Amino acid sequence: MTKTKKSNLFGLSGSVKDQLAQKMLEKRLKKVTEAQMNKDDVVRSRKSLSFNSKVPDDFCRFDKFPGYQQIRILETGGKQLGVASPFFKTHEGVARNTTQISGQNYINFASYNYLDLCGHPDVSKAAKDAIDQYGTSASASRPVAGERPIQRDLEHAIAKLYDVDDAIVFVSGHATNVTTIGYLFGPKDLILHDSLIHNSIVQGGQLSGATRLPFPHNDWQALDEILFQQRKKYERVLIVIEGIYSMDGDYPDLKRFIEIKQRHKAFLMVDEAHALGVLGDKGHGIKEHAGVDGHEVDIWMGTLSKTLASCGGYIAGEKALVEHLKFSAPGFLYSVGIAPPVAAAALAALTILDKEPERVQSLKERGHQFLALAQDKGLNVGSSAGLSVIPVITGSSAMAGRLANSCFARGINVQPIFYPAVQEGMARLRFFICSSHTEEQIEQTVTILVEEMNKLK
Ligand SMILES: Cc1ncc(COP(=O)(O)O)c(C=O)c1O
């Protein structure tokens, strides 16, 4: 028996009827939708429909973002050059002077555990005790959900360290700079920063809408000159420098910057990320090293993630600054409070820093040893002071990548740094020194570094 198509009353087959019904429905839906819109919306939506068909892929696909394409190009280039990716290695324990990766032990220079306090039993215990008492999270922003005493204890300890009125801690060092600068300054203001300043300062400056001008690295005279010419055009002026520069390992002449900021009635902000625990006999940073008063710098900023073996950032200064940020900085007000175990770890690390200045001494000795050996072998260590950060500048990114990989193959874990983290042609291996590195480990590292560099030339 052959199947006959079912016809309805008007002689139309079922599927044709379905299509007609669908069209009717669409028409009605369109009518209803358009009725809900005002006239302008209809015109706009029709225009956008016709425009949508012309939107190129570049504007509606993640894989077309230029930044992503850049990553792919670098990956392909690396493969073609035979350079394996040095990123995202998995550590299997605490990363200190040594570390374990894929079951192998390495001498480690890729972690900023400067005073070997990450993994210290007292620091870990403080974090565990805080978990037992308060749990793992602050569970909401502090103005809204309230405080845990450990958060304020940490802030008081940081304020005491800088001998200023108060301090405020944020959940991320990067976000501390972005939200503080982004919130405090505006389009009528000027932000002057060292040309090698950290990305978080630049991002904060961009967010603020202020005019942003870099001045040549550590060049206070150039800064002075810019201020002579520009100061009168702006309302507030912020000068930002670092205690120790994160990519180059050198430091500014703080007293000169203070004198300039006073003369031009500007604010001075110092990012202590790589200087706390490193500069000064007690490791109290560039304030101690330069012998200045805490109040001579307007905004002390630092991170909890380096010497303090934790995670987060801080701002320390006068009451009006800290209180203002506490009530209004979006990165504090609209973000969760620092987690109790994270605050407890940082506070315990600060306590050890005060009790054991010999850690600071040992970090300095190993840093100076590395610098002297490297210079003796003719390596380009730039302007590093030989403390927490020592770069070995290779120039090309390919050379930096290859050198990092060949050092890794010989038991040394060090990270290469490429553009845009540093200027083009200034790629490098960046060595973070740890107070527990031994003299032998430093000697062995520089020897291997020189051997591998010679092989790659
Ligand atoms: C100078 C400087 N400031 C701020 C930050 C951001 O700190 P964090 O990594 O703790 O977010 C870093 C990070 O390395 C840094 O080097």
The ligand as an SDF file (V2000), in Angstrom:
LIG
                    3D

 16 16  0  0  0  0  0  0  0  0999 V2000
   56.0960   46.3500   42.0690 C   0  0  0  0  0  0  0  0  0  0  0  0
   54.8840   45.4800   42.1690 C   0  0  0  0  0  0  0  0  0  0  0  0
   53.7310   46.0110   42.5970 N   0  0  0  0  0  0  0  0  0  0  0  0
   52.6160   45.2800   42.6990 C   0  0  0  0  0  0  0  0  0  0  0  0
   52.6070   43.9470   42.3680 C   0  0  0  0  0  0  0  0  0  0  0  0
   51.3370   43.1530   42.4800 C   0  0  0  0  0  0  0  0  0  0  0  0
   51.3740   42.3430   43.6190 O   0  0  0  0  0  0  0  0  0  0  0  0
   50.6710   40.9320   43.7200 P   0  0  0  0  0  0  0  0  0  0  0  0
   51.4250   39.9750   42.8310 O   0  0  0  0  0  0  0  0  0  0  0  0
   50.8320   40.5790   45.1560 O   0  0  0  0  0  0  0  0  0  0  0  0
   49.2710   41.1040   43.2940 O   0  0  0  0  0  0  0  0  0  0  0  0
   53.7770   43.3410   41.9210 C   0  0  0  0  0  0  0  0  0  0  0  0
   53.7940   41.9150   41.5650 C   0  0  0  0  0  0  0  0  0  0  0  0
   54.7510   41.2710   41.4010 O   0  0  0  0  0  0  0  0  0  0  0  0
   54.9590   44.1290   41.8170 C   0  0  0  0  0  0  0  0  0  0  0  0
   56.0990   43.6080   41.3800 O   0  0  0  0  0  0  0  0  0  0  0  0
  1  2  1  0
  2  3  1  0
  2 15  2  0
  3  4  2  0
  4  5  1  0
  5  6  1  0
  5 12  2  0
  6  7  1  0
  7  8  1  0
  8  9  2  0
  8 10  1  0
  8 11  1  0
 12 13  1  0
 12 15  1  0
 13 14  2  0
 15 16  1  0
M  END
$$$$
